[in-house]
Structures are given as C-alpha cells and as structure tokens.
Amino acid sequence: MLSRGGKRSHFRYTQLIDVINKYEWDEYLYFYTPLVGRCSYVEEYEDVFNLVTSLKKKDNKGSLQAIIQILHSILRDNKEIPEILTQITSDITNDWKLLKQVGNNGLYEYECKELWNYCYDNMSDDKKYSTLSKMLQHLADRDETDTFLKYYVSDLIKEKLEKQDILTLQAIFDYCSMNDYNFIYFNVYLSNNFGSKEKSYIDNFSWDILKSFIDKSKEFGLFVAKNTALFEKDSLSNNFKNILKNYINDEEMMSALRSNIYNFSWTGEISNYYLKVKKVLTSFSEGSDNCIKNWIDDTIKELDNNINRERRNEELFKLGIL
C-alpha cells in the first residue's frame, strides 16, 4: 500500500514508473491505479505527473484507463485538479484518438466527462470557445464514423446548453454562419422536445439572448420558430408567445412557427393533440392585437379541419376499415 510519507511515497512512484517503462503492458495496467488514487498531498503531484506522462507514452488502452482513473480519483477526492496536471487532463479529454479507445472498451466514459467539464469550467472564455468550435467541427465531420465519439461530444454540448452556457450557443451559431451550415443539422443538440413539445435546449436561454441571435440571422430565427417549445404546461410557451409578438408581420417566421405545431409525436388519439393546441392558442388570442388574433384564427381553422379528419379516421379505425 502506498505510504503518505513524502520520501517513501516518492520512492514508490519512482519504482512504479521504472516498471511501467521497462515492460510492455496490456489492459491489466489499470490495476496499478489504486496506488495513485490514494494520493492527497500537493508534494506528491509532481510524482503523479511523471507517472501519468509515462503512461501516456505507452499509448494503449490499458494506459489510458489508468490515466483516467488516476486523474478522476484526484478530482473526486480533492474537488479539483492541481495545476501541474490541468493541461494533461485537458489534452486527454479532448484527444479523439485516445477517446476512441474509451469507446471501444466501454469504460470510464462518465469519468472522462467529469474531467472534461472540470477543465472546461476553468478555462478562459477564449479557450472555451476554441474547444467548442473544434468539437462542433468534429460533429459535422461526415467522414468520422466512430459512434461513441459522436455521442460523447454530443452529450457534452447538450449538458452545456442545459446549463445555459451562452458560449456554446454562440459557437454553434458562429459555426453554422461561417460554414454556410444549416442549423437543422444541429437540431439534435439544440432541440429535444420533438416528442412532448415541452421545453427544449434552446428554451433554456432567455428571450433577450435568443432574440439577439435571431436578429443577426434569419436562418437561426426560423430554426428557433420551428423548434422552440410549443407548450408550457397548459399554455403557450413564452418563446412561442414572444415570436408571435415580435415577428407577427414576418411571413417566413410565421410559417416556421405554424410548422412547429405539426412537427410532433403523440401517444394516443391525434385529435386530442390538436384540441390541446387549439385550447392554448384560443386562450392566448384573448387580449392580443388584431394581427395575432387573425393568425391564430387562421391556424385554428386549419386545426379544426385536422380534428374533423382525425376523428373520422379514428372512428373508421375502430370499425376496422383503416
């Protein structure tokens, strides 16, 4: 067992590094990590750095497992990563080649994400933006076929959007704008409300923030109109209301907002969904200006036609005709 005494601790680390450098190792290397997982004193971190550096040079799945377990145990026990280990932690959690090994093994994904989030939260804004831009580029790379990496990066981006990280939204906005990229490609990262029409990732941001982006890009505005939450419990969501109030005279935005209503998944009779939409629109119409009332009236007429059609189809289905 590793002693916490300074000299003996250093001696054990030195011995361990010598053994690591002397032999070839496989996946069983991670059994050595309980030794370093016990370290808690600052004077030992230089030894840990040397150990992690030696492991990284091995460049195999066993060494990667060991590095992740070592760094995560330090973060878990100390609530922080010491400065001497910060850069190598950031390098590891953003190294696609190494992360593929994590995916192939199915190990330490959670630990990797915790380490990545720690590094991200302690970066400067410029560094955060640069890191996010590289991640988005990786997501958009159609030649990258590693499913684990796609999900790994996607989950990290979703977590930041959920926490209202404006730099993440800015990075997505800039990437799409600079690369003539359609925002819909990032739909899965910006919107998660397809099934329930409830709050989506973009709805985590205040209307003032969203409007500032919408006013810079019509394409982004159309994306928000199509994907913002429709419902907020038993009423229209605030963003849906705000789009109506601010862009009622913009035909493209209103067309996108109407398509939002018909982009849904519903369990049960579809007519019940249309009835709910009709109810919340009718409620909001009261007290609204004439332009909004007219738009809602036209939308409700369309809904009534759909309700009648769906009820007819539902009855025919019960009779076994459809």
SULWOMO-V143746 format. One record per residue. N is the residue number from 0. RES is the residue in one letter. SS is DSSP state (H for helix, E for strand, L for the rest). Layout:
BEGIN
n = <N N>
res = <RES RES>
ss = <SS SS>
END
This chain:
BEGIN
n = <0 1 2 3 4 5 6 7 8 9 10 11 12 13 14 15 16 17 18 19 20 21 22 23 24 25 26 27 28 29 30 31 32 33 34 35 36 37 38 39 40 41 42 43 44 45 46 47 48 49 50 51 52 53 54 55 56 57 58 59 60 61 62 63 64 65 66 67 68 69 70 71 72 73 74 75 76 77 78 79 80 81 82 83 84 85 86 87 88 89 90 91 92 93 94 95 96 97 98 99 100 101 102 103 104 105 106 107 108 109 110 111 112 113 114 115 116 117 118 119 120 121 122 123 124 125 126 127 128 129 130 131 132 133 134 135 136 137 138 139 140 141 142 143 144 145 146 147 148 149 150 151 152 153 154 155 156 157 158 159 160 161 162 163 164 165 166 167 168 169 170 171 172 173 174 175 176 177 178 179 180 181 182 183 184 185 186 187 188 189 190 191 192 193 194 195 196 197 198 199 200 201 202 203 204 205 206 207 208 209 210 211 212 213 214 215 216 217 218 219 220 221 222 223 224 225 226 227 228 229 230 231 232 233 234 235 236 237 238 239 240 241 242 243 244 245 246 247 248 249 250 251 252 253 254 255 256 257 258 259 260 261 262 263 264 265 266 267 268 269 270 271 272 273 274 275 276 277 278 279 280 281 282 283 284 285 286 287 288 289 290 291 292 293 294 295 296 297 298 299 300 301 302 303 304 305 306 307 308 309 310 311 312 313 314 315 316 317 318 319 320 321>
res = <M L S R G G K R S H F R Y T Q L I D V I N K Y E W D E Y L Y F Y T P L V G R C S Y V E E Y E D V F N L V T S L K K K D N K G S L Q A I I Q I L H S I L R D N K E I P E I L T Q I T S D I T N D W K L L K Q V G N N G L Y E Y E C K E L W N Y C Y D N M S D D K K Y S T L S K M L Q H L A D R D E T D T F L K Y Y V S D L I K E K L E K Q D I L T L Q A I F D Y C S M N D Y N F I Y F N V Y L S N N F G S K E K S Y I D N F S W D I L K S F I D K S K E F G L F V A K N T A L F E K D S L S N N F K N I L K N Y I N D E E M M S A L R S N I Y N F S W T G E I S N Y Y L K V K K V L T S F S E G S D N C I K N W I D D T I K E L D N N I N R E R R N E E L F K L G I L>
ss = <L L L L L H H H H H H H H H H H H H H H H H L L L L H H H H H H H H H H L L L L L H H H H H H H H H H H H H H H H H L L H H H H H H H H H H H H H H H H H H L L L L H H H H H H H H H H H L L H H H H H H H H H H L L L H H H H H H H H H H H H H L L L H H H H H H H H H H H H H H H H L L L L L L H H H H H H H H H H H H H H H H L L L H H H H H H H H H H H H H L L L L H H H H H H H H L L L L L L L L L L H H H H L L H H H H H H H H L L L H H H H H H H H H H L L L E E L L E E L H H H H H H H H H H L L L H H H H H H H H H H H H L L L L L L L H H H H H H H H H H H H H H H H L L L L H H H H H H H H H H H H H H H H H H H H H H H H H H H H H L L L L>
END
